[in-house]
Amino acid sequence: MADPANSSRVKKVSIRTPSGTKEIEAALVVDCTGPARVGVKMLERAGYGNAESYSKGTLPLNELKVTYDQKIRYSTFDFPIPSDLAKRLPIPGGFEGGGAVYATLTEPGKDRRSIYASRVDGDRLQLCFGTWADDDLPRTLQAAKEYMNTMVLQLPPPEWFSEMLDLLAEVEDRMTFSVVHVPPTSYIRFHQAVSLPSNWVAIGDSVMRLNPVFGQGCSKALIGAITLNTALHEAKVNGNGIPSNFSKSFFKLQQPKIEGFWEGTKNYDYSYDTTVPITGETLTTGSILRWYMRRLQTLALTDKQANSAFWHSGMILSPGITVFQPLIVMKILWSLVVQRCT
């Protein structure tokens, strides 16, 4: 609800409680409603996000969202692992080590499938079999082995992984199974918005919903929270509370910090010919960067500097430009020369 005395601010919000709907005063509204994006619907109803004219680089509220469909589907096998079986699973480092167990992605253009395995809370092991297409997904361990054995890979999956699948047959009758159709990836470019309430911001999936394959959701939300903390500390607060430019300043500050998630994920998804691109783009968009990143991944297998740059950049522990260090670029170019000469 807009403030009657100052329409550039949100005065109250309505919330649902077990006892019914009630209104509360709002000093600052942070949309953390995820893919539901309740905040955008609220802004639309209240008449925010539009203007009589738009300067270069700004858009009306209903044009801020861009989306593409990466056509991802995956099946998940969830196994309870009793202690006696845990001791026999041939996982390097042992099942008790926890965390990621195994992951492999096929090369775009040759195949569209992937496999992930990890230990999760409650002494459980999860296997995920994914595809960037409408390929049939395995629903049994036998089908999972066939799926794995037909993947086009440079190196076959390790023998211990196949042995692990055989041992999991002991608890297959207690396995839970699910299939997920990942919704399209989308980004609401609030940094290009006009006439937003000065005391309204959004973070996490309320701004950007990514392909979940790379597990960046928590990092993205955390960056949003850190950005909000920074913006609040830098805000010049007066007797009227949140300053009139707070929302605009926040989104301007957040945009470069999360844009890399969007561009990096989109760039990878565009390497699959089944992806439906953003309106106005084609799947050739970003092809040079895709080529470079594939060469970097290959180099990272044998080069410590490239490995470190690739990992730190991917974990958002260093700027994206880290992977373009001059020496790394030279190593990639040299690897091409060596490849052509052998």
C-alpha positions in Angstrom: 0.0 0.0 0.0 1.5 3.3 -1.1 1.9 6.1 1.5 -0.9 8.6 0.9 1.5 11.4 2.0 4.3 10.2 -0.3 3.4 7.9 -3.1 7.1 7.1 -3.7 7.1 4.9 -0.6 5.3 1.8 0.6 3.5 2.6 3.8 2.0 -0.8 4.7 2.0 -4.4 3.5 -0.7 -7.0 4.0 0.4 -10.4 5.3 -1.5 -13.6 5.9 -1.3 -15.2 9.3 -3.0 -18.3 10.8 -5.6 -15.9 12.3 -6.2 -14.0 9.0 -4.8 -11.1 7.0 -3.3 -8.1 8.8 -1.5 -4.9 7.8 1.9 -3.9 9.2 3.8 -0.6 8.8 6.7 -0.9 6.5 10.0 1.0 6.9 11.7 -1.2 4.3 10.2 -4.0 2.2 12.5 -6.8 0.9 11.0 -9.2 -1.6 12.3 -12.6 -0.7 9.3 -14.5 -2.1 11.4 -16.4 -4.7 10.0 -17.6 -8.0 6.5 -16.5 -6.8 7.7 -12.9 -7.1 4.9 -11.5 -5.0 6.6 -8.1 -4.9 6.2 -7.5 -8.7 2.5 -8.4 -8.5 2.2 -5.9 -5.6 4.0 -3.2 -7.6 1.7 -3.8 -10.5 -1.5 -3.5 -8.4 -0.2 -0.3 -6.7 0.6 1.3 -10.1 4.4 1.5 -9.7 7.0 0.9 -12.4 5.6 3.1 -15.2 6.3 6.6 -16.5 5.1 8.9 -19.3 8.4 8.6 -21.0 11.5 6.5 -20.6 15.2 7.6 -20.8 17.8 5.4 -22.5 18.3 2.1 -20.6 15.0 2.2 -18.7 11.9 0.1 -19.2 8.4 -0.2 -17.9 7.7 -2.8 -15.2 6.1 -5.3 -17.6 9.2 -5.3 -19.9 11.9 -5.9 -17.3 11.7 -9.7 -17.4 13.7 -11.7 -19.9 13.5 -15.5 -20.1 14.8 -18.5 -21.9 14.0 -22.2 -21.7 16.9 -24.6 -21.3 14.6 -27.6 -21.4 16.3 -29.3 -18.4 14.8 -32.4 -16.9 16.3 -34.8 -14.3 15.4 -37.8 -12.3 16.5 -38.3 -8.7 17.1 -41.6 -6.9 17.3 -41.2 -3.1 18.6 -44.2 -1.2 18.8 -44.8 2.6 22.3 -46.1 3.3 22.5 -48.5 6.4 25.9 -48.5 8.2 26.9 -52.0 6.8 26.3 -50.9 3.2 28.1 -47.5 3.8 31.3 -49.4 4.7 31.2 -51.4 1.5 30.4 -48.6 -1.0 33.6 -48.1 -3.0 33.4 -44.3 -2.9 36.9 -42.6 -2.8 37.4 -41.3 0.7 34.4 -43.3 1.9 30.7 -42.7 2.2 31.2 -41.0 5.6 33.3 -38.3 4.0 30.1 -36.6 2.9 29.3 -34.1 0.2 29.8 -34.5 -3.5 30.5 -38.1 -4.7 30.7 -37.9 -8.4 29.6 -35.6 -11.3 30.1 -35.7 -15.1 28.8 -33.6 -17.9 28.9 -34.5 -21.6 30.3 -32.1 -24.2 27.6 -30.0 -25.8 27.2 -30.9 -29.5 28.0 -34.5 -28.7 25.5 -35.4 -26.0 23.1 -33.6 -23.6 23.2 -35.8 -20.5 24.7 -35.6 -17.1 25.1 -37.5 -13.8 25.5 -36.3 -10.3 25.9 -38.2 -7.0 26.1 -36.8 -3.5 25.6 -37.8 0.1 22.8 -35.8 1.8 21.6 -35.5 5.4 20.3 -38.5 7.2 22.8 -41.0 5.8 21.2 -40.9 2.3 22.8 -41.1 -1.1 21.2 -39.2 -4.1 21.8 -39.9 -7.7 20.6 -37.5 -10.4 20.4 -38.2 -14.1 19.8 -35.1 -16.1 19.3 -33.9 -19.7 19.0 -30.7 -21.7 16.3 -32.3 -23.8 13.2 -34.5 -23.7 15.3 -37.7 -23.5 13.9 -40.6 -21.5 15.2 -40.6 -18.0 16.1 -43.7 -16.0 13.7 -44.9 -13.3 15.5 -48.0 -12.1 19.1 -48.8 -11.3 19.3 -51.1 -14.4 18.1 -48.2 -16.6 20.6 -45.9 -14.8 23.5 -48.1 -15.8 22.3 -48.2 -19.4 22.0 -44.4 -19.3 25.5 -44.1 -18.0 27.0 -46.5 -20.4 25.6 -44.8 -23.5 26.8 -41.3 -22.6 29.3 -39.8 -25.0 32.3 -39.0 -22.8 36.0 -38.6 -23.3 36.7 -41.0 -20.5 34.2 -43.6 -19.2 32.8 -43.3 -15.7 35.2 -44.9 -13.1 34.7 -48.6 -12.3 33.9 -47.8 -8.7 30.8 -45.9 -9.7 29.4 -48.8 -11.6 30.2 -51.1 -8.6 28.4 -48.6 -6.4 25.3 -48.9 -8.5 25.4 -52.7 -8.2 25.6 -52.4 -4.4 22.7 -49.9 -4.2 20.5 -52.7 -5.6 20.4 -53.9 -2.0 18.3 -50.9 -1.0 16.5 -50.2 -4.3 13.2 -51.4 -2.8 13.5 -48.5 -0.3 14.5 -45.9 -2.9 12.4 -42.8 -3.4 12.2 -41.5 -7.0 11.2 -38.2 -8.6 11.3 -36.4 -11.9 11.7 -32.7 -12.1 11.0 -30.5 -15.1 13.1 -27.3 -14.5 11.1 -24.2 -15.3 12.6 -21.6 -17.7 15.3 -19.3 -16.5 14.3 -15.7 -16.0 15.8 -12.4 -14.9 13.9 -9.2 -13.8 16.2 -6.3 -14.6 15.1 -4.0 -11.8 18.2 -1.9 -12.4 16.4 -0.7 -15.5 13.1 0.1 -13.7 11.5 3.4 -13.2 9.3 4.8 -10.4 9.8 2.0 -7.9 9.1 2.7 -4.3 12.2 4.1 -2.6 11.8 1.6 0.3 11.3 -1.6 -1.8 14.0 -4.0 -3.0 14.3 -7.6 -4.1 16.9 -10.3 -3.7 17.5 -14.0 -4.6 15.1 -15.8 -6.9 12.7 -12.8 -6.7 15.2 -11.1 -9.1 16.8 -14.0 -11.0 15.9 -17.7 -11.3 18.8 -19.8 -12.7 19.4 -23.2 -14.1 19.9 -25.2 -10.8 22.6 -27.5 -12.3 25.5 -25.4 -11.0 24.1 -24.9 -7.5 24.4 -21.1 -7.4 21.1 -20.2 -5.7 22.5 -19.9 -2.2 25.4 -17.8 -3.4 23.1 -15.5 -5.3 20.8 -15.0 -2.3 23.8 -14.4 0.0 25.3 -11.8 -2.4 21.9 -10.1 -2.4 21.9 -10.0 1.4 25.4 -8.7 1.6 24.6 -6.0 -1.0 21.5 -4.9 1.0 23.7 -4.7 4.1 26.2 -2.5 2.2 23.5 -0.3 0.8 22.0 0.2 4.2 25.4 1.2 5.7 26.0 3.6 2.9 22.6 5.2 2.9 22.3 8.7 4.2 19.4 8.4 6.5 17.5 11.4 7.6 14.4 12.0 9.8 12.2 10.6 7.0 13.8 7.1 7.1 15.0 5.3 4.0 16.4 7.9 1.5 14.4 8.6 -1.7 17.0 7.0 -3.9 17.6 3.9 -1.9 15.8 1.4 -4.2 17.5 2.7 -7.3 20.9 2.7 -5.6 20.5 -0.8 -4.3 19.6 -2.3 -7.7 22.4 -0.5 -9.3 24.8 -1.9 -6.7 23.4 -5.5 -7.0 23.3 -5.7 -10.8 27.0 -6.1 -11.5 27.4 -8.6 -8.6 24.8 -11.0 -9.9 25.0 -10.4 -13.7 27.8 -12.9 -13.9 25.5 -15.7 -12.7 23.0 -14.9 -15.5 25.5 -14.5 -18.3 27.6 -17.5 -17.3 24.6 -19.9 -17.0 22.9 -18.6 -20.1 26.1 -18.9 -22.1 26.4 -22.6 -21.1 22.7 -23.4 -21.7 23.0 -21.8 -25.2 25.5 -24.5 -26.2 22.6 -27.0 -26.4 20.5 -26.8 -29.5 17.3 -27.7 -27.6 17.4 -24.4 -25.6 14.8 -21.8 -26.6 16.8 -18.5 -26.4 15.6 -15.1 -25.2 13.5 -13.2 -27.7 15.8 -11.4 -30.1 18.8 -13.6 -29.4 20.0 -16.8 -31.1 22.0 -19.8 -29.8 25.1 -18.3 -31.4 25.1 -15.5 -28.8 28.2 -15.9 -26.7 29.8 -18.5 -28.9 33.3 -17.1 -28.6 33.1 -17.0 -24.8 31.8 -20.6 -24.8 34.8 -21.7 -26.9 37.2 -20.0 -24.5 35.6 -21.5 -21.4 35.7 -25.0 -22.9 39.4 -24.5 -23.7 39.9 -23.2 -20.1 38.2 -26.3 -18.6 40.5 -28.6 -20.6 43.6 -26.6 -19.6 42.5 -26.6 -15.9 42.9 -30.4 -15.9 46.7 -30.1 -16.1 47.5 -26.4 -15.2 47.3 -25.2 -11.6 46.9 -21.6 -12.5 44.0 -22.2 -14.9 42.5 -24.6 -12.4 42.6 -22.1 -9.6 41.2 -19.3 -11.8 38.4 -21.5 -13.0 37.5 -22.7 -9.5 37.7 -19.3 -7.8 35.7 -17.6 -10.5 33.0 -20.3 -10.5 32.7 -20.2 -6.7 32.4 -16.4 -6.8 35.5 -16.0 -4.8 37.2 -13.8 -7.4 36.0 -11.5 -10.2 35.0 -13.2 -13.5 37.9 -11.4 -15.3 40.2 -13.7 -13.3 39.9 -16.4 -16.1 41.2 -13.9 -18.6 44.6 -13.3 -17.0 47.2 -12.7 -19.8 49.2 -15.8 -19.0 46.2 -18.0 -19.0 45.1 -16.6 -22.4 48.6 -17.3 -23.7 48.5 -20.9 -22.4 45.2 -21.5 -24.1 46.5 -20.1 -27.4 49.6 -22.2 -27.1 47.6 -25.3 -26.4 45.9 -24.8 -29.8 49.3 -24.6 -31.5 50.4 -27.8 -29.8 47.1 -29.5 -30.7 47.5 -28.7 -34.4 51.1 -29.8 -34.5 50.4 -33.3 -33.0 
